[in-house]
Amino acid sequence: MYNLNGKVALVTGAGGKNGIGRAIATRLAKEGADVAVNDITAHPYAENETEWQGLPDVVREIEAMGQCALSVIADVSDAAQVAEMVDNTVAHFGKIDILVNNAGTIAGKDRVPIVELAEEEWDRVQRVNVKGVFLCCQAVARHLISQGTGGKIISISSVSGKHGVARYAAYCASKFAIIGLTQSLAYELAPHRVNVNAICPGLVDTERIGHMASVLMPADLPADEQRTEFARRAEASVPLGRFAEGADVANMAAFLASKEAAYLTGLAVTVAGGSVMD
């Protein structure tokens, strides 16, 4: 559908079997891009999966499509590791054209009322979700400017970056921040023909659903029942009647990465099945 032949993309947080990052990385490859895939470890959900091997499997999928792939392990909240990740990507492929900021924190003890929110939990969420996006944008933008050939930066925000949610204060603040960062960077990079946009998904059926259910559902329920009940309540609020899938977000990312989106910048595009309509 979109021609990304000859383009090089870097996708962070791409090691999960059911994650948005894997879906985006493989969709960009399907459109003809070579892709560097990143996560904080090669296999971020090893405790829950015996067959899926994380980043090595994503690389194999991309290569099976006839595209080149590179696995780059790095903590996006560490400036030195981000610089090395981007430099390695450019050294391997010769350039970089597309950045997708997808890496984010796993739901945990941050999903509590503000009056109970520990400072270290607040910092943990902001360090990855905000600082990580800033560092990756900064490092890639420097290459895009020096290359002088334009490019695309896409960051994964959330519908919770547009509307606050009780017990999600740290997460909401981080996702609001991504939208503000996107708008500022869109102004700054427009003279360099770099489009900067955000995607705001609703709830997506990934490994993180289990983590969220374990925090937000009654503790006396078995894990599988926690997930089922969480999913039932969440899907009931979606006009289209289902969770988003990784492919739904990947479809939007592929569009924003393409030349068809050349006149779009500074946007925060909702992908939520009608549960949020702005």
Secondary structure, DSSP 4 states (H G I P E B T S, - for coil): ----TT-EEEESS---TT-HHHHHHHHHHHTT-EEEEEESSS-TTGGG-SS--SHHHHHHHHHHTT--EEEEE--TT-HHHHHHHHHHHHHHHS---EEEE---PPP-TTSS-GGG--HHHHHHHHIIIIIHHHHHHHHHHHHHHHHTS-EEEEEE--GGGTS--TT-HHHHHHHHHHHHHHHHHHHHHGGGTEEEEEEEE--B-STHHHHHHHHHS-TTS-HHHHHHHHHHHHHTT-TTSS-B-HHHHHHHHHHHHSGGGTT--S-EEEESTTSS--
